[in-house]
Amino acid sequence: MKTTFKILFLISIISFLSCKDTFEYSPYVIDFDEENTNVNQKNIESLLQKKAESTVRIAFIGDTHRKFDQLESFVYAVNNLNNNKPIDFVIHVGDIADFGLPKQFIWGNSYLLNLDCPYFVTIGNHDLLGNGGLAYSEMFGNYDFSFIFRDIKFIFANTNSREFSFNGEVPNINWLDAQLKPESNFSKAVVIFHVPPMNTDFDINLEKEFSSCIAKYNNVLFATHGHLHNHLVYTPYQDSITYVNVYGIEYNKFNVIEISNDKFEIETYEF
């Protein structure tokens, strides 16, 4: 009997060890493969290899959360549009995850990987839940980043103040100011973020500084964001800077913004 028990015990141990890689011990485990790491930087490098044109066309979507069927439809629609009116890149304005779970980042990015053009994902408030901030950093990179494409600087800023307990450091105004300060390698800028400055999830003590910073150098074409889900084009401050709230995915619509000769036009497409 003892011998039989020992044999069964050993079989159990061997079976457990041989199958351990098939188990996930926690939904918060971050274990991304190569295609799911450093995504934004890889797409910057891909974008900068594109042939120079006078017009820039960008497709925007946001607040996809767990709506993966609709995200798949969005990707399909952008790829179809890209065949007729080429899209330079896609910007996701945040909340690619719902509860900040690493699996949600993987599922969301698995659809975006099918895009026929580069894409960039902004950090959203839902992305920061749990250990989502670490998952975002591993998959997409820095919360604040920028790149220059065809003489335009695209600046992505973390504006999720509530998730940082309104500590006075989010958004990082000094970093934003340094990014917007005029240099010879760009003439205009576009600022992208998730939470707009007039929202209760934005640090009220930084609202004036943030909006003033965007207007300071008179070089911002427009600012764009998500979080509110609906589409809205508005000028909330006396500086006349245009803010564009792009469609959340539940509307089955997305915006394309075309930039040419320091002017921009907004189009809406359905999917």
WOWOFEN-V675708 format. One record per backbone hydrogen bond with DSSP energy under -1.0 kcal/mol. CO is the residue of the C=O (numbers start at 1). NH is the residue of the N-H. E is the energy in kcal/mol with one decimal. If there is no record, write none. Layout:
BEGIN
CO_NH_E + CO_NH_E
END
This chain:
BEGIN
1_5_-2.4 + 2_6_-2.5 + 3_7_-2.2 + 4_8_-2.4 + 5_9_-2.5 + 6_10_-2.4 + 7_11_-2.3 + 8_12_-2.2 + 9_13_-2.2 + 10_14_-2.6 + 11_15_-2.5 + 12_16_-2.3 + 13_17_-2.5 + 14_18_-2.3 + 15_19_-1.2 + 19_22_-2.1 + 20_23_-1.2 + 26_29_-1.4 + 33_36_-1.4 + 34_37_-1.5 + 38_42_-1.9 + 39_43_-2.2 + 40_44_-2.0 + 41_45_-2.3 + 42_46_-1.9 + 43_47_-2.7 + 44_48_-2.4 + 47_50_-2.1 + 56_259_-3.2 + 57_88_-2.4 + 57_89_-1.2 + 58_257_-2.6 + 59_91_-2.8 + 60_255_-1.0 + 61_93_-2.5 + 62_249_-1.6 + 64_67_-2.8 + 66_68_-2.0 + 67_71_-1.9 + 68_72_-2.3 + 69_73_-1.8 + 70_74_-2.4 + 71_75_-2.3 + 72_76_-2.1 + 73_77_-2.3 + 74_78_-2.7 + 75_79_-2.4 + 76_80_-2.0 + 77_81_-2.5 + 78_82_-2.6 + 81_84_-1.4 + 81_85_-3.3 + 89_59_-1.8 + 90_120_-2.1 + 91_61_-2.0 + 92_122_-2.9 + 94_63_-2.6 + 95_65_-2.6 + 101_105_-1.5 + 102_106_-2.2 + 103_107_-2.8 + 104_108_-2.6 + 105_109_-2.8 + 106_110_-1.9 + 108_112_-1.5 + 109_113_-2.2 + 111_114_-1.8 + 112_115_-2.0 + 118_90_-2.0 + 120_92_-3.2 + 126_129_-1.2 + 129_132_-2.6 + 131_135_-1.7 + 132_136_-3.1 + 133_137_-2.1 + 134_138_-2.3 + 135_139_-2.4 + 136_140_-3.7 + 136_141_-1.2 + 138_38_-1.5 + 139_39_-3.4 + 145_156_-3.1 + 147_154_-3.1 + 149_152_-1.2 + 151_187_-2.3 + 151_188_-1.4 + 152_149_-2.9 + 153_190_-2.6 + 154_147_-1.6 + 155_192_-3.5 + 156_145_-1.9 + 159_161_-2.0 + 161_164_-1.7 + 161_166_-2.2 + 162_165_-2.0 + 171_173_-1.2 + 172_176_-2.3 + 173_177_-2.8 + 174_178_-2.1 + 175_179_-2.0 + 176_180_-2.0 + 177_181_-1.5 + 183_186_-1.2 + 188_153_-2.7 + 189_221_-3.0 + 190_155_-3.0 + 191_224_-2.6 + 192_157_-2.8 + 194_226_-1.1 + 196_199_-1.8 + 199_202_-1.7 + 201_162_-1.8 + 203_206_-2.1 + 206_210_-2.7 + 207_211_-2.6 + 208_212_-2.4 + 209_213_-2.2 + 210_214_-2.0 + 211_215_-1.4 + 212_216_-1.3 + 215_218_-1.1 + 219_189_-2.4 + 222_191_-1.5 + 223_244_-2.6 + 224_193_-2.0 + 225_246_-2.2 + 226_228_-1.3 + 228_230_-1.9 + 229_248_-3.5 + 232_245_-3.3 + 234_243_-3.4 + 237_240_-1.5 + 242_223_-2.6 + 243_234_-2.5 + 244_225_-2.4 + 245_232_-2.0 + 248_251_-1.7 + 249_252_-1.9 + 252_271_-2.3 + 254_269_-2.7 + 255_60_-3.4 + 256_267_-3.1 + 257_58_-2.2 + 258_265_-2.1 + 259_56_-2.5 + 260_263_-1.3 + 263_260_-2.7 + 265_258_-2.6 + 267_256_-2.4 + 269_254_-2.5
END
